Amino acid sequence: AVPQGLPLAVTLSLAYSMQKMYDDNSLVRRLKACEAMGGATNICSDKTGTLTTNRMTVVQAWLAGKLFKDQEKDCSDVKGEVPENITRDAIASICLNSEVQVSANDDGSPLYTGKATEIALVKYALQLGANLDEVRGKYEVVKVEPFNSAKKKMGTLCRAEDGKHYAFWKGASEIVLDQCNRVAMQSGGSSKLTAELRSGLAGTIQGMAEGSLRTICVAFREVDSKFMSKFDAEEDEIPSDGLVCLTITGIKDPCRPGVPEAVKKCQNAGIVVRMITGDNITTAKAIARECNILTEDGLAIEGKEFRTMSYAERIKRFGPKLERMQVMARSSPTDKFDLVHMLRSLDEVVAVTGDGTNDARALREADIGCSMGITGTEVAKQSSDIVILDDNFTTIVTMVRWGRCIYNNIQKFLAFQLTVNVVALSINFVGAVVPGADPPFSPVQLLWVNMIMDSMGALALGTEDPTEALMDQDPVGRHDSLVTPVMWRNILGQAAFQLIVLFIFLFEGEQLFNLDKDDDHELTILNTSSSTASCSARSLTR
């Protein structure tokens, strides 16, 4: 018999857990996502703001042929060794290529609003002596090409006070550097970017990336009047060739406290954690190691390489479930969507995080889409199943624990109720068909068993809180049975024990115990033994 209280138990467990998850910084937008999170076998996480703190600081800078370290503390060495005109051009490129606004807090301290990377660069420019409003006031912006995940760079075409036009660029270091043919030097001028110099800069970028720093290249060029006379701001692109490399900065975004431990918990629970980021692959690998995501046998790949590989090539290189692919660098939203789609086609249960509008497809494609509550756009939130209110990866682990708890609570209720139903139906059926015996339960008593006991059992077993032991179990497969072999053993064992006791009372109770035939001793015994069954149902592993 199907337990009448099962829908109640499921709804009660989901609703109760949804409220509890909200207290743990998870806003559940779709109720089914509560339970689905417990079966997740893959978590595809963004890096910035989820695995890291999103509090970025420039800690290294290459300027005029020299690498300066410990820039987060003091950059007076730059002011003393770098020619003023190069510093001025670098400051202009940083300030004009950002949307950062600076205002004052109530206590008078500066308040920065904008993207974290741009805030880090603007703060560094201010350390170098910039006045943001003054710099922007000296230039008239002709056209802006905003940063996008495909080009990995941003450009601004400006007209200076002397009437000259300049194109300022900033972006992923290897991409912007590839478009430079000159480099600013210690003399105050620029020299040709020879193969030797280019190799040296590539080594500088590599060294920063190995230190888990995000590298940004800042460059510019003067645009001649002949080009500007024909320039159409609506149709033409800002010139990005023949640039002069001004500076390469290394930006530190520290790993969030607790993330390495949380990743380990997921791995012990049989969940594959993958990092998807737009960063340089060397930077991505370094941060993934800090977060315990990239293991010794794990592999990292760039998005452009992943998208050119066939289905069979991906399986051959990364394993039948892509389990060895742990980091995707320089990825685009399309790459994230393709990865999620392929994992689901391999019968994996996928949770994915996203904060941008262009992450919406991947969030909808995943079994559980998790958007960011602080940095996430409204489109991303509307496309997700769960909103992570604190943008923290450790909250995802808490969500997994609650999801597993919901599934376990439903299993516990099912084990309890199936035991009671098997016993009640069996004893009543035998009492009805065996000559000389009367059905021990009246219709009202059966209704009591099915309705009242169902409700109390659902309330008790459906609202148990999660334990750390849940993270030591493997995830439940997409097609696994709700009733496990251990549950069947317990159900049949408990039912057999209760039926033996009830049959003795049904057929021999009057002779052995001098019981009155009209007493409801069978119902009393069933209620008592059902309490024992509810205690037994709390354990699903023994």
N, C-alpha and C positions, 0 to 999 in steps of 0.2 A: 504494500500500500504506500502511496506517496504521502509523506507527512504533510498535513495541512499547515503546519507551522513553518515549513521550509521557506516560503516567500517572506513570511514575517521575519524569520531569522536572518535571511540574506539582507533584506532592507534595513533591519535594525542594526546589523553589523556594519553595513556600508555607511549609514547615516551617522552612527556613533563615531566611527573611525574618521569620517570626513571632518567632524568637529575637532577631534583630537589632532588630526593632521594640520588643521588651521592653527592650532596652538603651537605646533612645531614648524611654523613658517611655510606651510604648503596650502595654497588655496585651490581646492578641487573644483573644477568647473564642470566636469562630467563624472557622474557617480561611478560608472563602470571602471574608470581609470584607477580608483582606489585598489580594487582587487587585481587589476591587470598589472599594476606595478610590482606585485609580489612574484609574478611569473617572468619578470624581465631577465633575459639571458645576455643582453648587450646594452651598454650605456654609451652613447656617442655624445661626448661632452665638448662644449666650447672651452677654450682656454681662458681668455681674458674675462675677469670678473667672476668666473665660476670656479676654476682651479686656482686662479691668482686673485690678488686683492683689488686689482684695477686702480691701484694708487701708484702711478708711474713717476719715475724720477730719472733724469739724465745723470748717469754716473760716469760715463766716459765720452770723450769727444775728440775727433781728429780734426785739426784745424791747421792750415798753412804748413803741412808737411810734418806735423808733430802730434803724437797721441797724448792727451791729457787725461789722467785718471782721478778718481775721488772728487768728481765735479759736484756731487750732491752736497758736499761740505763747504767747498770754497773754490771759486774759479778765478781768483786773483792772478794765478799763474798765466791764464789765457790773456788777461788784459795786459800783462807785462811783456808777453812774448809774441803775440799775434798783431800784425799791422792793423791800425784802426780802420782802414777802408775795407779790409776783409771782414772784420768783426761787424762793421756797419752793414755790409751787404748780406751777411748771414742772418743778422737780426731782422733786416727788412724781409728777407725771404720767409723766415719763420713767422713773423707777425702778420704778413699779408696773406700767407697760406694757411690761415686758421680762422675759425669762427668763434674763438674763445672770447668771452667777455669777463671783465674784472670789475667787481663791485665790492662793497664793504659789508662785513657782518656787523651785528649789533655791537660787538666789542671792538670794532675798528679794524679787525684783521681782514685781509683780502679774501674775497669769495670768488672762485673761478667756476665758470659754467662753460661746458663744452665737452668735446671728446677727450678721454683720458690721455691719449698720445699727444694731442695738440696742447693740452694743459701743461704736460711735462716740458714740451719744447718752449712754450711761452714763458714758463717759469725760469727756464735756463736763459732765455733771451733777456729777461728782466734782471737776472743775476749779472749778466754781462753789461748791464747799464742801459737797457732799452726803456723807453717810455712808450707804452703800447699805443696810446691815443696820438702821441706826437708822430710816431712812425707812420701810422695809418693816415694821418692828416697830410703827410707830404706826398702822397701818391693818390692818383685818381684811378680807381679800378675800372678797366675796360671790359674784361671778361674773366669769369671764373669757371674752371673745369673741376667740379667737386671730386673728392676721392671716391672711387668705387672698387669693389672687390675684384673686378676683372683686370683693370689697368694697374692697380696697386699704387697709384700716385695721384697727386693733386697739383693743379697749376693755376697761376693767376697772372694775367696780363695787365700791367699798370703803366700809367703815364706819370712821370716824375715832374717836379716843379720846373725843371729846366726844359721841359718839352720832350725829353727822350722817353722811349718806351722800353720796358724791361719785362721779360717773362721769368717768373719765379716758379720753381718746382720743388716739391718735396715728396718722398715716397719710399717704397721698399728700396733698400740700398743697392742691390744688384741690378734692379731695373733702371733706376735713375742714373746710376754710374755708367751703365751701358750706353746711355745717350750723351755722355760727356766726352768732349775731345780735348778739354783743357782743365787744369787744376790750379787753384789759388795757392801761391807759395809764400815763403817767409819774406821774400823781397817786397811784397805788397802787390806784385803783378801776378800774372798767370803764365804757366808754361804748358807745352804740349803734353798731353797725357800719353806717354810712351807705354810700350808693353811692360817695361820694368816697373814704372810707376803704377800702372793698372794692377800688376801682379801684387805689388806691395799693399795697395788699398784692399784688394781681395783678401789678402792675409789678415789685414786689420779687421775687416768685416767678419772673417772666419773666427778670429780670436774673441771678438765681442760675442758672437753667436754661441760659441762654446761655453762662454760664461753666462749663458741663458739670458742675454740681453737682446732686446728688439732693436734692430739697426735701421736708422733712417738717414737717407742721404738728402742734403739740401743743395740745390744748384740754381744757377740763373744764366741769362744771356741778355745782351742788348738786342733789341729788334730795330732794324733800320727803317728809315722813313719811307723808303720805296715799298717795303712790304706793308707798312701800316696804311699807305695811301689806297691800297686795294683791299684792305682787311674788312671783312664783314663779320661782326660779332655774332650774328645769328647762325651763319653757315660755316665759317672757317674755324679751324682748330688753332689753339695756341701753339706756336712753334716749340718743339721739344727736342730738336737736334742741335748739335754744336754747343752744348751747355758747358759752363765752367763749374766744376765741383768746388763748393765752398766748405762744407763740413759733413762729417759722418758722425752721428751721435749714437751712443749705446744707452738704451732706456731699460731700466730695471723695473719689473713688475713682480714683486715677491709672491711666492706660493702661499696660499691661505693656510693659516694654522689648522691642523687637524686633517687636511686633505690627504697627505700620504697614508695616514692610518685608515681613513675612510676608504681609500682605494684598495688597501690591503683587505679590508673587511669584505668588500665586493668580490675580490678575487677568491677569497676563501669560501665565499658563498656561491661560487661557480658562475660569476658574472664577468664577462669580458668588458673591460673599460677601455674606450678608445678616445683619444684626443684629436679634435678636428680644429685646425687653426689656420689663419692666413699668414702666420709668421714664416720666416726663413726655416728651412728644414733642420739646420744645425741648432738654431735657437729652440725649435719645437722639441727636438730630441733631448736637449739639455734639460728643459723644463719638465718633460715627460719622465725623465729619470728622477728628478727631484720629487715628483708626485707619485713615484712607484708605478707609473703606468707602463713605461717601456722596460721590458724584462730582457734578460740576456738573449733569449731566442726570438724576441719580438722584432718587428720590422717597421720602418717608417717609409713613407712614400709621398711624393708631391702630387697635388691634384691633377696637374696636366698629364702626368704619367698614368695615373689611375684611370682617367677617362679615355685614354687611348687603348687600354688593355681590354681584351675580349673576356667574356664570362669564364671560359675555360682557362685562360691565362691567369686570371685572378685566383681561381681555385688551385691551380698548380703551384703558384708562388706563395699563397698565404694560407693554404689548408682548406679542407672541405667546408668549414664554417667561417673562413677568413679570420681564424683565431689568432694568427700570427701578425696580422695587420693592426698595429696598436696606435700609430700616429699618422695623420694625414696633414701635411703642411702645404702652404700656399694653395689652400683649397678655396673653391667657390661654392655658393649655395647649391649649384647644380651638382657638384661633386658630392656634397652631403646628401642630397636627395637620392642620387644614384646608389650610394653606399647603403642607405636605409632601405631602399627598394630591394636591393640584392639580398641583404640580410633577411628580410622578410620572406623573400622567395625561397630562401634556404631553411624556412620554418623556424627562424629565430624570433624571439619576442624582443622588440627593440624600443628602448626609451632614448629620446634625443632632446638636447637642449638647444635653444635658439633665442636670440634677442632682437634680430633685425626683421624688417618687413620682408626681405628676400629669403628669410628662413621659413616662411609660412608653408611652402610646399613640403619641406622635409618634416615640419611639425605635424602636418595633416597626414602625411604618409606613414609616420611611425605609429606603433601600437599605443605608445604613451608620449605625447608631445609636451615638453616642459619649457615654458617661457620664463623669462626673468622679470621679476616684479619691480626692480629698481631701474635697470637699464633697458628693459624690453619695450618695444614699440607697441602701440595699441593693436596693430594688425597681428603681431606675433602672439599677443595675449589671447586675442579672439580665435586664433588658429590652434591654440594649445588645449590640452586636457587638464593640466595642472600648472598653476603659476607659483614659482619659487620666490617667495616674498623677500628673502635675504640674498638671492643670487649666489648661494653657497652650495658647493658640491656635497658637503656633509649633510645637507638637508635632503638630498636625493637618496642617500643611504637610509636616512630615517623613513623616507617614503617607501623604500623597498621593504623595510622591516614591518611597517604598518600593512603593506599589501600582503605580505606573507601571513601576518597575524589574522587578517580578515579571512583568507583562504583556510587557515587552520581552524578558526572559530566555526566556520560553516561546516567543515569536516567533523568537528567535535559534535556539533548539534545533530548532524546527520547520523553519526554513529549512535548517539543516544536515542534519537527518535526511531530509527529503524529497529533497534533492539526492543523498545517498548511496543512498537506496532507489531513486530513479528510475534512477540509473546502474547499480546492481547488478542490478536486474530487467531492464533493457533489454539489457545485455551478455549476461546469461545466456539470455534469450529468443532473442536473435539467434544466439548460439552453438548453441542447441538446434535451431533450425529451418533454418539455412543449411546446405546440403549441403557436406560436407567439413570442417565446423568442429565442434569439441567444446565443450560448456558449460565456460566457464573456471573456474567456481566449483563446488565440491562442496557437498553439503548442510551439512557441518560448517562449511565456510568461510562459507556464507550465514548460518548460525546465529551465527558469530563477528561478522559484519558487523551483524546485527540486534540482538544481545544485548550483546556486549562494547563495541562502538563506541557503541551507544545509551547505555549506562551511563556511559561516560567523557565522552561529549558532554553528557549531562544534568548530570553533576557539574561540568563546566567552565563551561558556558553558563548553568546554572540558579542559580549562586551568585555572579554578578557583583554588585557593590555599586552603588547608585544614584549618579548624577552630577547636578550642577546643571543640565546641559543638558536633562534630562528636564522641567524646569519651564518650558522655552521652547516646548514642544510643546502642541498643543491636546489636550483629553481625547478618549479613544476613545469613540465613540458606543455606545449600548446594542445596536445592531444592526449595527455595523461588522464587516467580515470580519476574521478573525484573520490571514489571509494577505493582505497588501497587494499592490498592483500592483508596487511596487518589489521586494518579496520574490519575486514570481513571475518578474520579470525576472532577478534574481540566481540563483534556483534553476535556471531553464531555461538561462541563460548558462553557469553552472558545469557543469551536467549535459552540455550540448553539448560543452564543452571536454574534459571527462573522457572522454566517449564517443568523441570523435575519436581521442584518444590511445590508448584501450583497443582500439578497432577496428584501429588500425594494428598494435598488438602482437598482437592476436588473429589477424589474417589475414596480416600481412607480417612478423611478428617474427622468424621463423626465417631468412628471406632477408636482411632488412635488418640485423639485429643478431646473427645466429648464435645465437639463443636456443634452448635445449633445450625441446622441446615439453612435457616433463614438469614443467618448473619452474613455480612459482606466481608468475610475474612479474606477472600481471594483478592478483592480490590485493595484491601489494606496491605496485603503481602506484595501485590504488584507495585503499589506506590512506594513501599519501603525498598523493594529490590531495584526499582527504577532509580532511586537515589544512588544506590550503589553503581548502577550503570552509568549515571551522569558523572560520577567521580572517575570511573574507568575510562569514559570517553575523553577526558581531559588529556590523556596521553595517547598520541597517535603513533608512537614509535616502539611501544613495548606492550 
